[in-house]
């Protein structure tokens, strides 16, 4: 009888521990998702305020990659150089995520949504391109979120 009581008590403690562990994991995921959404919002605001090159440089991981049509740009510095090229000085990029998710460890996540890229050439012609973006985010050692992949 005593052994049955000890086994039953042990089983109850295990179930409680598993339940609490799942709750903690969900909290980690939800916290990461909120942090990623905040990073997306701040990234988009910096892009609007200070331009594409500065925003992408500020939010890129050192090893970030961007896929633009059929061109892969690798590395934070190369991303900045790309967006400093002529044609981007009068361009604007606006986006908003429609979806966010994060890993159970809370250190990797992704977003996707719609963007609008607008250019204004020297003759005053405005061109707009709408599309879907997909960004993969990685939490840095200092707690900041930087993107490692964008297209």
HELIX and SHEET records of a PDB file:
HELIX    1   1 UNK A    2  UNK A   50  1                                  49    
HELIX    2   2 UNK A   52  UNK A   59  1                                   8    
HELIX    3   3 UNK A   76  UNK A   84  1                                   9    
SHEET    1   A 6 UNK A  71  UNK A  74  0                                        
SHEET    2   A 6 UNK A  60  UNK A  68 -1                                        
SHEET    3   A 6 UNK A 145  UNK A 150  1                                        
SHEET    4   A 6 UNK A 126  UNK A 139 -1                                        
SHEET    5   A 6 UNK A 108  UNK A 120 -1                                        
SHEET    6   A 6 UNK A  92  UNK A 102 -1                                        
END                                                                             
